[in-house]
């Protein structure tokens, strides 16, 4: 099979959660363990950092990878889902795995797939771990796919477990309370392995404290240790208006005392300030474990994350005329962060291109959205995509008005055509909507 045929095989033969939803989720690690056993247990052949949480784990993973590769470490990065190309999920020093590597892996192990019948995600984890082992990476940043305790990535024994935060997402699988969701996420905390929790959430903190105590895991809450101030926007040059950055000063404790560091972030969404705290706490723990990471490495990397790692879709400017921005935030907490960023933009009228998947609890999200803007309802081009007509009907019950469009690109085109010179066009609601416009 060529690359296209190989990818089509993976999509058609094995269930893919992002396309079909809950039916593709395997509530145990048996298949992953068996597949990796046949691969020679590659997950034990490289060092790793495990990143879980509801929001921010993708950005956190990319920032950490950027810092480590800037510091001279050969760095693997495993994330999901992808936006454009399957290979985005598996990178070494920012470079995607080659098409030939994917072809060869599937061709070699297709008999194992037919026998074990792993999910798409289980197969992809096996491919990533096998690739990282053969590439002899110094360290891999491994993002949890869904949950934690029963996620396929949870067969690694990392140097450090990181959980960004807890929010409402995948309740049909992880539980219908934040406490249940937190307990699933806490499942990546392992015996005698340090842990960093990004955000201190009073109603959930005891769950992580108890889990860390049970596992004899040294743990800290990044949000309680690091202070960020003097934040202000900027541009790298007046000729590159789209090359924005966010300037901040951070203060955090070292073993030797307090440290102050000035940063320029090329990931400019205000929610990235939470992620930066998690990243700096993680880096400090890696320094304790012998990694040589300087302040200059951190400063250089965090001003060039997109270039170093290929990250897209996080408060990303798509156009200046009219101003068009997209963001992958898709659950209540993520949408709240998006709305805060929108509120910080000066505009005359908001045009909101929105599409969602059909297994989301839309009531929380729709109740948050502003009524004084024009909506462009569309359906992301995946089987899980909610029909645009259905989305419009639900939205109307919350006072949200707009028209239905046959595709995401049609909706975006209509929004940009309708927008005045000082208007804002925003594209979001789902990662899969953003994937069609970046």
N, C-alpha and C positions, 0 to 999 in steps of 0.2 A: 504494500500500500504506500502511496505517496502521503505527504503531510495532510492534505485536505481529507483524503480517504481515512487516514488514521484518526483524525479528530472526529470525523463523522461516525466512525466506528465507536469511539468512546461515548459520544453523545447518544447514539441510538441503541447500543447494546447494554449500557450500564446506566442505572438511574442517576440523575443529576439533580441535587436538591434545588439549585437555583432555578431550574427550569420547571420541575414538577412538584417540589415542595416536600411535605412531611413523609410521603411514601418512600422517599429515597434515604431517609435518615435511619441509620442502624444504631440501635440502642445498646451496643456492646462493642468491644474492641477485638473480637475473635478474628474477623476477617483480616484486619490490619496486622494483627500479630502473626497470623499464618502467612500472609503475603510477604511480610518483612523477613520472616524466618526463611522463606525460600530465596530471598534476596541476600541472605547472609547477615541479617540483622544490621543493616547499615546505620540505623538510628543510634547505635552504640559506638560509632566510629568517628564522630565529630562532636565538638562542644556546641552547646546551644543555649539560647534564652527563649523561654516560652511566654507568649504574650496573649492574654485573654481579656475579656471584658465585653461590655455591650457596645459602647461607642469609643472611638479613638484608637482602637487597637491597630488598625491599618496604618494610620499616620504615625503612631508611636513606633511601630515596627520599621517603617521606612526611615524615620529619623535616627533610630538606633543603628540601622544598617549603614546609613550615610556616615555617621560618626566613626564606626568601626573600620569601614573601608578607607576613610580619610586618615585614620591612625595607622594604616598599613596592614591591616588584617584582611586576609582573604575571606570575604563575608558572603555566606549564603543567605537568601531571603525567600521565605515561603509565605505567601499571602493568598487570600481569596475573598470574593470572587475576582475574576478578571473583567476588564472593561471591553477591550477590543480583541485581544489575542490570548488564547489559552496559556501561552508561554510567559505571560506577565506574572503568573503565579510562582514561577521558579526562576530565580536570578542568582548570579554570582558576581559580586562587585558591580551590581547594577545592570549587567548584561543578561538578557533573557536566555534560557536554555535554547539550544539550537533545534530547528525542525528535525534534523537528522537524529538527534538524541531521543526525541519523542518517538519518532518512527521506529528506531531500533529497539527501544524499551518495549513498546507494544508488540512488535514482531517477536521478540525473544520470549516474552512472558504471556503471550496470548493463551497458550494452553493452561497456564496457572489461573488466568482470569476465568476461563471457561469452567474450570473445576471449582475454584473458590467462590466465584460469582461476587466479587467485591463491588461496592458502589463506585460511582465516578470519583467521589472524594477519596475513598480508600485507595483506589488505584493511583490517584494523583499524589497522595502522601507517600506511597511507596516509591513512585518515580522521583519525587523531590529528595527523599532521604537517600536513595540509591545514587542519585546524581551528586549530592553534596559529599557523600563518602568517596566516590570515585574522583571527584575534583579536589579531595583533601582540603576542604575549607578549614580555616582556623576556627571559625565559629559560624553558626547559623542562627538567624532570627526566625523563629517559627511562630506564625500567628495561628491561634485556635480558629477552627472553622465555625463551630456552633456549640455553645455551652462550654464544656471543659472536661468534666469528669469522664464522659463517654465519647469525647471527640477523638477522631482517629489520630490526631497529633499527640495525644496524651500517652503515647508509648515511649516518649523520650524521657531521659533523666537529665534535666537541664542544669546549668550553673545557677540559674535564677528563674523564679516564676514571677510574672508580672500580671496584675489584673488592673485594668484602667479604671473601670467604674461599673455600676450595675444600673440597668434601666429596663424599660418595658419592651421586650422583643422576643419573638418565638415562644410566646406563652403556651401555645398548644403543645410544645415539646418540653420546655424547661420548667413549666409551672406557672400558676396564675397569681403568684405573689412575688414581690421583690425578694423576700426571704428565701423562697424556693429557688429562684433564679440565682441568687448569690451563692447558695449551697452548691449548685451545679458548677458555677464558675470557680468556686474555691477548690474544686476537685483537682485542679492542676498544681496545688500546693503539695509538695512531696516531702518525705522524711528527710530532715537535716538539710534541706535546700532552702536558702534564703528567699524571701518573697517581698515584693514591693506592691502595695495597693495604691493606685493613683489618687483616688478621691476618698476622703473620709466622709461616709454617709452615716449619720448617727444611728439610724434605725437598722443598719446592716453591719456596723463595725464589729460587733461581738461575734458574728458568724465567722469572720476572718480571724479574729483574735483567738477564738476557740480552736479553729482548724490549725492555725499555726502552732498553738501550744500542743495540740495532739501530735503534730508531726515534728515537734522540736525544731521548728523553722523560725529563724530570726526574721522579723517582719517590721516594716515601717509604712506609714501613710505619707506619700509624697506631698500631698496638699498641706499637711501640717508642718512640714519641714522647710518648705521653700517659699520665698516671698518674691513676687514679680511686681515691678513698679516702673514708672516712667515710660509706659507704653505709648507709642505714637507711630502713625504710618509714615512711610517714606517711599521714594523711588530710587532705583540704582543710578539713574541719570534722567535728565529732563527729556532726553530723546527716546527713552524706553519706558513709556508710561505704563505698559502692561507688565513690566518687570517690577512689581511692587514687593515691598518687604515690610515687616513689622519690627520696629526697634523696641527692645525691652532691656531692663536691668534686672538681673536675678540675684538673690542672696540666698545661700544655702549653707548648711553646716557641713564641715569636714571634720575628720577626726582631730585635726590640728586647730580648728576654730572656724569662724564664719568666712565664707568666700563670696565675693561680689564679681559678677561677670556681665559684660554688655554683649547683647546678642542682636543680630539682624536675622529675622526669620523670613524665608521665602514662602512659607505656608502661612498665609495672612489671616485666615479665619480666627476670630477671637477665641474660639474653643481650643485652638492649638496651644493656648497658654496653659491649659490644664495638662495637655499632653507633654509639654516641655518639662513641667515639674516631674512627671513620671519618668521621662527620659533621663533627666539629670540625676534622679535618685538611683536609677538603674545603672548609669555610668559610674556613679560613685561606688556602688556595690561591685561592679566589675573591676574597678581600680583596686579595691580591697583584695580581689582575687588574683591580682598580678598583671592586669592589663595596663599597658602604657598608653594612656589617653590624656593628652594635654588640653589645656583651655583653648589653645589655637586650633586643635583638631575639632573641638566642639563648635567654635565660632565659624570656622570655614564650612563645616558640614551643614550646619543648620541654616546657613544662607544659600545653600545650593542643593537642598534635598531633592527637588524635582529633577534637576539635571543628573544628580548622582544615582538616583534609584528609579527614575521613571514614574514617580507618583503623579496621578492626575485626579481631577474631580473633586478636590477639596477647596471650596470657595475659589473656583478657578474662573478667571475672566476669559470669556470666549470672544468677545467683541467690544469695541469702544463706541461704535456708532450703529445702533444704539448700545448703551452699556448693557452687556449680557453676561450673566454670571450663573454658573452651575455649582451644585453641591450634592454629594451622595447621602446626606443626612436623610433618614427614612423612618425612624421611630420617634415617639413623642419627645424624648430628650434631644435627639438629633435635630428634629424640626425646630424645637425651641431655640437651639443654638443658631440655626439658620435665620430664624426670625430676628434674633438679636443683631445679627450681622446686617440683615436687610435694613433694620431700623437705623443703623449707623451710616447708611448711604443717603446722600441728598438726591432726591428725585421728585418729579411732579406726579407721576402715576406708576403703579406697579402692574406689570403684566406677568402672570404666573403660569408657566407651562408645567403641568402636573400629570403624572401617571403613577400607578401603584401596582403592587402584586395582590393577588386575590385572597391571600391568607392573613392579611393584616387586620388588626382591630382598628378600623378607620375612625371610629367615633372620637377617640382621644385626639387624633391628629387633626381631623376636620374642625373640631371645636376650637383649635388653637389658631387657625388660619384667618387672616384679615378679610373682612367683607368689603372693604373699600378698594378692591383691585379687580382686574379682569382676569378670569381664568381661561386656560386653553387646555381642555381635557383630552388626554390621549392614552393609548395603551402601549406599554413596553412590548417589544416584539419577542416575547417568550411565552411558553404555554401557561405559566402562572400569572401572566398579565391580566389585570382586571379590565373588562370591557369599558371603553371610555364612556359609553352611555350609562352604564351602571354607576360609574364614578360620579358622573354629573348629577344623577338622581340623588345619590347620597349627599353630595356637596350642597345641593339646593336646599336640603332639609336643615342645613346650617347657615343658610343665607348667602352661599357662595355662588356667584353667577358667572356664566361663560358658555362657550360653544364647544362642541365635540369635533375632533379632527381625526382623519384616518390613520395618521402616524405621528410619531414624535417629531420628525423633521417637518412635517406639514404644520404642526402646531407651533413649532419654533419660528418657521417662516412667517406664519400669520401674525405672531406676536411681534416680531421685529418689523414687519410692514406696518403694523398698527401703532407702534411706539413713536412718541414724539422725541424731539431732540434731547429733552431732559428727563426722559422716562427710564425706568429700569425693567429689564426683562430677566426673570429668574427661571431656571430650569431645574426641576428636582422632583422629590417625592419617592424616588426609587433609584438605587444604583444602576438599574437597567435602563432607566430613562437617560441618565447621564451618559451611559456607555454609548448611546446613539448620537450624541452631540459633540463629544470631545474629539 
